[in-house]
Amino acid sequence: MSLNPEITDWKNKTVWIIGASSGIGAETARLLLLKGARVALSARTVASLQTLAETAAPETTLIAPMDISQASEVEQAFNNIQAQWDTPDLTLVVAGTYQEMRAWDFDRKAASKLLDINLNGPLNVLDVLLPKLLKRAKGGLGMVASVAGYRGLPKALIYGASKAALINLTEALYFDLAPKGISVYLINPGFVDTPLTKNNKFSMPDLMTPQDAAKALVKGLEAGEFEITFPKSFVRKMKLAQLLPYKQYFAAVRRSTHL
Ligand SMILES: NC(=O)c1ccc[n+]([C@@H]2O[C@H](COP(=O)([O-])OP(=O)(O)OC[C@H]3O[C@@H](n4cnc5c(N)ncnc54)[C@H](OP(=O)(O)O)[C@@H]3O)[C@@H](O)[C@H]2O)c1
């Protein structure tokens, strides 16, 4: 039995994708449009949202630009979608940013900026969305975190912390929302070839294309999974690492990363 109801038909479903201007979010938007959904597209880069929207029939997309870290912009974008389409059937919070950081280059301002996007951003979305979802007692919400949130990793000093918090938050949301008829999805990708990972200097194990990532994400939604992960081979290793006692965990990560 899956933890959320299966989705068998996307026709006439409205999906709000936050972080739809590139990478996983853009490819997920493309795929859902092909499957017949109507998709509201949010991010800061309006030109990229417009280019994506031009690939679909005009009535199937809605552009709602916003900076997720700005509560007033999130509220405005949501009100715009509400006014034109009503509350989305499904909201996917894909937006996120990455900055490599180690203890010796700790940067308080950069840390706050990252947390404002990766953690406070999703909270801004919850602030406008939860009252409507709870009133309707239907619909769904998916948060894109990362396997980097499973345990502490070198270079992911603040990024990992933001994703660990998002994982915990989404698990807690499931307890509250699932019994009220609202689907909750936790999406934990491994490495995907997008602008977010383009500056990584190391070889990324099992690197996926964003198109394959979107396929796996949508397949997980359709199957009603709670945790949607990809690529499976890398995630399996990360899940095993979650179980290791600290002594073995630190040694294994040092051995595989040379960090
Ligand atoms: N790529 C990977 O290997 C990987 C692995 C694990 C998890 N993830 C997670 O997957 C999600 C998508 O990342 P991606 O790899 O597809 O990277 P990406 O191509 O860089 O996409 C990031 C998206 O987030 C949006 N975004 C960033 N800051 C924003 C802000 N302040 N307000 C609104 N939107 C904002 C970007 O749009 P604008 O810049 O136009 O605003 C863009 O649409 C992120 O949450 C990331 O942490 C990625």
The ligand as a Gaussian input file, in Angstrom:
#p B3LYP/6-31G(d) Opt

LIG

0 1
 N       21.055000      18.819000      -9.140000
 C       21.283000      17.977000      -8.137000
 O       22.214000      17.148000      -8.184000
 C       20.395000      18.006000      -6.924000
 C       20.574000      16.994000      -5.959000
 C       19.781000      16.992000      -4.823000
 C       18.824000      17.964000      -4.659000
 N       18.655000      18.933000      -5.604000
 C       17.633000      19.947000      -5.373000
 O       16.775000      20.002000      -6.495000
 C       16.196000      21.304000      -6.573000
 C       16.299000      21.800000      -8.005000
 O       17.664000      21.969000      -8.315000
 P       18.252000      21.795000      -9.768000
 O       19.368000      20.836000      -9.653000
 O       17.191000      21.570000     -10.751000
 O       18.945000      23.222000      -9.933000
 P       18.682000      24.455000     -10.878000
 O       18.628000      24.032000     -12.299000
 O       19.689000      25.468000     -10.462000
 O       17.215000      24.945000     -10.464000
 C       16.948000      25.648000      -9.309000
 C       15.586000      26.290000      -9.470000
 O       15.313000      26.986000      -8.246000
 C       14.965000      28.310000      -8.574000
 N       15.351000      29.217000      -7.515000
 C       16.563000      29.374000      -6.939000
 N       16.517000      30.374000      -6.050000
 C       15.254000      30.852000      -6.063000
 C       14.580000      31.899000      -5.384000
 N       15.209000      32.672000      -4.493000
 N       13.257000      32.093000      -5.635000
 C       12.610000      31.334000      -6.551000
 N       13.185000      30.337000      -7.222000
 C       14.496000      30.111000      -6.993000
 C       15.735000      28.618000      -9.853000
 O       15.114000      29.680000     -10.542000
 P       15.605000      31.202000     -10.606000
 O       17.088000      31.212000     -10.437000
 O       15.120000      31.629000     -11.949000
 O       14.894000      31.888000      -9.501000
 C       15.560000      27.301000     -10.600000
 O       14.338000      27.286000     -11.257000
 C       16.935000      22.161000      -5.544000
 O       16.144000      22.288000      -4.404000
 C       18.179000      21.352000      -5.244000
 O       18.678000      21.603000      -3.948000
 C       19.417000      18.978000      -6.736000

